[in-house]
Amino acid sequence: MGKDTRIEWTHHTFNPWWGCVRVSSACDHCYAETWAKRLGEDVWGPKSERRFFSDAHWKEPLKWDREAKASKNRRRVFCASMADVFENRKDLVSHRLRLLNLIADTPNLDWLLLTKRIHLVRKQLPKGYEFPANVWLGATVEDQDAAGKRLKYLLEFDTPAVRFLSCEPLLGPLDLRPWLKKNKAGSRVDWVIAGGESGPGARPMDPQWPEDLRKQCNDAGVAFHFKQWGHWAPLEQAADAVTGRTPIHIVRRDGSEIKLAAVGKGKAGRSLGGRQWDQFPNTEKRV
C-alpha cells in the first residue's frame, strides 16, 4: 500500500490482500509475484494462503478521502497491485465485501479496479450490486486474443465512471477500434494505458504496437497513457544508454526490421513519438 506511488497513472495504491494465481501470458513475469517472493511471502498459486491486513491498514483510505475532500482534489487509488480483486476463492468473499463498503465510504477517491478476470466480476459481486460513480473498472489486455475474450465483459457494465484497459505488458499488435466506439448501450472503452515489459525475462515490444494504439485512441477521442518502454527500447529512443550493448533485430511480417536494446526501463523512458502521453479520461459527467 502507498499514499504516494511511483505508478504514473495513480496517486495511491491499496491492497485488500496479497496473492494471486497466474491466468494468462501477461502473468509470465509477474512483478507482484516476484516482489512477494523477494519479501519471503508464499502467497502465489491456488494452494497458497493469501496475506490479509489489519484494521489500521483499512483505515488509510479513509484518511486519503478526508484529505481529498479538504483539498477539493480527487485522488485515484489503484486496487490491487499485489492481487486481483475478482479472484474466485471463498476466503476472499468477506474481504471483497469489505472493500466494496470502503469504496462507498470514500466518495472523494476514484478506485481503479483492474482485473484479468473481467468475466468473473459480475459473479463475484453481491446480488443487485451496481458500481458507484467513484469506480473505474479495468481489464488487462495484452494481445488481440485477450481483447476478443475480455472486452465484451467489460462493456456489459453501465455504471463505472470509467472503463479502462491496461495493455501492459503489450505482447502483440492490438486493434481496439471495435471497442473505442460506443455500443448500443452507449458504453465504450474510455481510457487506454500501454507499456512494455520490464524486469528479468522481459519480452521486447515492437514500437509500432503502442504507436498504433495511440493513433486509434486519438482518432476515437479516447484518452491514451503511455506508461513505459520497459526493459527494451528502440535504439534511437535511448541512444546514450546503448553503448556497448548488442541490439536485437526484429523482423516484422512485412519484412521491415527494427533494432531494440536492453537498457532497462529507467533509461528507456516514456517518450513515444517525441512526447509523453499522460492523458486521462474526462469524468466531468460524474453522477
DOVOMI-265483 format. One line per field, with one value per residue (C-alpha): x negated, y, z. Coordinates in Angstrom, 2 decimals, decimal comma, padded with zeros to 5 digits. Example, Ala and Ser with C-alpha at 12.3 -4.5 7.8 and 13.67 -1.06 7.14 Angstrom:
// residues 2
px	c(-012,30_-013,67)
py	c(-004,50_-001,06)
pz	c(007,80_007,14)
***
This chain:
// residues 287
px	c(000,00_-001,22_000,10_-002,30_-003,18_-005,67_-002,96_-002,47_001,30_002,43_001,90_002,23_002,24_004,30_004,21_007,09_004,85_001,72_001,59_002,94_002,74_001,34_004,09_002,58_-000,63_-000,69_-001,36_-004,50_-006,86_-004,52_-006,25_-003,91_-004,75_-008,47_-008,21_-006,24_-008,79_-011,62_-009,98_-009,59_-005,82_-004,39_-001,09_-001,06_000,74_004,07_002,90_001,12_002,78_003,44_001,98_004,56_004,12_005,04_007,78_005,12_004,34_008,00_008,31_005,68_008,03_010,46_007,68_006,92_010,60_010,66_007,55_009,05_012,25_010,36_008,18_011,11_008,88_009,96_007,34_007,02_006,43_005,13_006,58_004,90_001,28_000,44_003,62_006,73_009,91_012,01_010,03_012,51_011,77_014,14_011,69_011,81_015,58_015,72_012,64_014,06_017,33_015,32_013,57_016,87_018,06_014,80_015,25_018,74_017,33_014,67_016,59_013,70_011,44_011,63_010,99_009,28_010,24_008,06_008,52_007,56_010,77_013,29_015,54_015,93_016,71_020,50_020,43_018,21_020,42_023,34_026,71_028,11_024,89_024,01_020,70_020,85_019,67_016,19_015,24_013,13_013,33_010,44_009,30_005,79_005,49_002,04_002,81_005,64_006,72_007,18_009,16_011,54_012,11_012,36_013,72_017,27_017,49_016,05_018,66_021,50_021,23_023,16_022,29_018,49_017,39_014,62_013,94_010,24_007,62_004,12_002,23_-000,88_-002,84_-001,90_-002,73_-001,35_000,42_003,88_006,86_009,17_011,32_014,46_014,42_013,39_016,75_019,99_022,09_025,89_025,96_023,70_020,67_017,11_013,53_012,74_009,02_006,10_002,82_-000,01_-003,55_-006,34_-007,51_-010,31_-012,28_-014,00_-012,96_-011,17_-009,80_-010,54_-007,75_-007,58_-007,48_-004,71_-002,33_-001,97_-002,10_000,88_002,78_002,01_003,39_006,51_007,23_006,52_008,82_011,61_011,18_010,17_007,58_004,21_001,44_-001,96_-003,49_-006,91_-009,02_-010,11_-013,38_-013,75_-013,84_-014,36_-017,98_-017,06_-014,94_-017,88_-020,93_-023,06_-022,38_-023,15_-026,92_-028,49_-025,15_-024,34_-020,93_-018,43_-016,83_-013,11_-011,79_-008,14_-005,76_-006,05_-009,81_-010,78_-013,31_-013,74_-016,54_-015,99_-018,45_-018,16_-018,73_-016,25_-013,03_-014,69_-016,90_-014,34_-011,95_-008,34_-008,54_-006,50_-006,68_-008,73_-006,48_-004,96_-001,34_000,28_003,90_006,72_010,42_012,92_015,09_016,94_020,24_019,83_023,19)
py	c(000,00_003,50_007,01_008,22_005,68_005,58_004,28_007,19_006,90_006,78_008,68_005,82_002,03_-000,12_-003,90_-005,62_-008,72_-010,12_-013,12_-014,43_-017,16_-016,77_-016,83_-015,59_-014,89_-011,41_-013,09_-014,95_-012,44_-011,01_-008,22_-008,69_-012,37_-011,61_-008,87_-011,07_-013,89_-011,42_-010,49_-014,15_-014,25_-017,54_-016,16_-017,20_-020,18_-021,93_-023,73_-020,84_-018,77_-015,12_-012,43_-010,26_-007,00_-005,20_-002,65_000,09_-000,79_-000,47_002,95_004,56_005,23_006,94_009,40_009,87_010,60_013,30_014,88_014,81_016,40_019,14_019,94_019,63_017,46_013,92_011,19_007,93_004,66_001,63_-001,51_-004,02_-004,04_-007,26_-009,23_-009,50_-008,27_-010,74_-013,92_-016,72_-018,00_-018,46_-016,91_-013,63_-013,09_-011,19_-009,11_-008,18_-007,09_-005,01_-003,37_-002,51_-000,90_001,05_002,33_003,54_005,28_007,18_009,18_011,61_008,82_007,20_003,47_001,78_-001,90_-003,65_-007,36_-010,18_-011,91_-009,48_-012,42_-013,21_-009,71_-009,96_-013,35_-012,00_-009,01_-009,12_-009,71_-006,46_-004,52_-001,73_000,09_003,59_006,63_006,54_003,19_002,90_-000,68_-002,01_-005,13_-006,22_-006,74_-007,86_-009,03_-009,44_-012,79_-011,26_-008,37_-010,76_-012,75_-009,98_-006,75_-007,93_-008,43_-005,02_-003,27_-005,13_-002,73_000,54_002,24_002,56_006,17_004,92_001,70_001,33_-001,06_-001,87_-003,02_-003,76_-005,78_-005,22_-008,56_-008,13_-005,76_-004,65_-003,38_-001,84_000,15_-002,00_-001,16_002,50_003,45_003,33_000,20_000,10_000,71_003,76_002,09_002,09_001,95_005,39_005,09_003,00_002,52_000,88_-000,14_-002,62_-005,29_-004,75_-006,93_-010,32_-012,15_-009,12_-009,65_-006,95_-004,75_-003,69_000,15_000,05_-001,60_001,33_003,81_002,07_002,19_005,88_006,61_004,51_006,35_009,77_009,07_007,92_010,72_008,24_009,14_007,41_006,94_005,54_004,22_002,97_001,27_-001,29_-003,18_-002,99_000,27_001,31_002,28_005,86_006,13_005,58_006,22_007,39_004,18_001,59_001,98_-001,46_-003,25_-005,67_-004,88_-007,50_-007,39_-007,96_-008,67_-007,83_-009,78_-007,13_-007,67_-004,41_-004,56_-002,75_-002,76_-002,82_-002,69_-003,89_-000,69_-001,02_000,90_003,87_004,68_003,63_006,32_007,05_009,14_007,94_009,81_012,58_013,33_011,84_010,72_011,33_011,67_010,86_010,31_013,11_012,49_015,80_013,99_012,11_011,07)
pz	c(000,00_-000,68_-000,25_-002,90_-005,57_-008,43_-010,79_-013,17_-013,62_-009,99_-006,73_-004,22_-004,15_-001,80_-001,43_000,37_000,41_-001,23_-003,52_-006,81_-009,48_-012,99_-015,62_-018,91_-020,79_-019,27_-015,92_-017,05_-015,42_-012,79_-010,86_-007,88_-007,54_-007,82_-005,19_-002,79_-003,06_-002,53_000,77_001,73_001,20_-000,11_-001,43_-005,09_-006,56_-005,92_-002,79_-001,08_001,62_000,91_003,15_004,91_006,79_010,00_010,65_010,62_007,02_006,06_007,71_005,47_002,51_004,89_005,68_001,98_001,38_004,08_002,57_-000,92_000,33_002,18_-000,84_-003,28_-005,45_-006,22_-005,91_-007,84_-005,94_-007,81_-006,23_-006,09_-007,25_-005,38_-006,05_-008,21_-006,53_-008,52_-007,94_-007,26_-003,74_-000,80_001,67_-000,28_-000,19_003,11_002,28_-001,13_000,52_002,98_000,03_-001,66_001,59_001,84_-001,72_-000,80_002,29_000,30_-002,36_-002,92_-004,17_-007,60_-007,22_-010,16_-010,13_-012,69_-013,33_-015,67_-014,57_-016,02_-016,94_-013,22_-011,97_-012,11_-010,34_-007,55_-006,75_-004,31_-005,95_-007,31_-006,68_-009,10_-009,10_-007,60_-009,55_-007,99_-009,54_-012,67_-013,92_-015,99_-017,80_-018,73_-022,49_-023,58_-027,13_-029,63_-028,23_-024,77_-026,27_-028,01_-024,83_-022,23_-023,63_-024,15_-020,39_-019,58_-021,71_-020,02_-017,07_-017,28_-014,00_-013,68_-014,15_-016,45_-018,34_-018,99_-020,35_-019,22_-022,30_-020,26_-020,91_-024,54_-026,17_-029,66_-032,06_-030,98_-032,92_-030,32_-032,72_-032,24_-028,51_-028,76_-030,22_-028,26_-028,44_-028,46_-024,70_-025,03_-023,45_-024,75_-023,53_-022,06_-021,38_-022,64_-020,77_-022,73_-021,91_-022,46_-020,04_-017,55_-015,18_-015,62_-018,77_-020,21_-023,71_-026,30_-027,64_-031,27_-031,23_-033,82_-031,34_-028,90_-031,76_-033,39_-030,10_-029,70_-033,17_-032,62_-029,37_-030,84_-033,78_-031,46_-028,91_-026,20_-023,56_-024,04_-021,48_-022,43_-019,23_-020,34_-022,98_-020,41_-020,48_-024,27_-026,18_-029,82_-030,44_-031,27_-028,11_-025,72_-027,85_-024,93_-023,00_-025,67_-025,85_-025,72_-025,81_-028,60_-030,07_-031,13_-034,54_-035,01_-038,49_-038,96_-041,13_-043,85_-044,00_-042,30_-039,47_-036,17_-033,60_-029,85_-026,97_-023,38_-021,41_-018,51_-018,04_-016,32_-019,29_-021,88_-020,69_-021,58_-024,72_-027,70_-030,97_-029,41_-026,44_-023,29_-023,37_-019,97_-020,96_-018,53_-019,19_-018,78_-015,72_-015,62_-016,20_-012,94_-011,48)
***
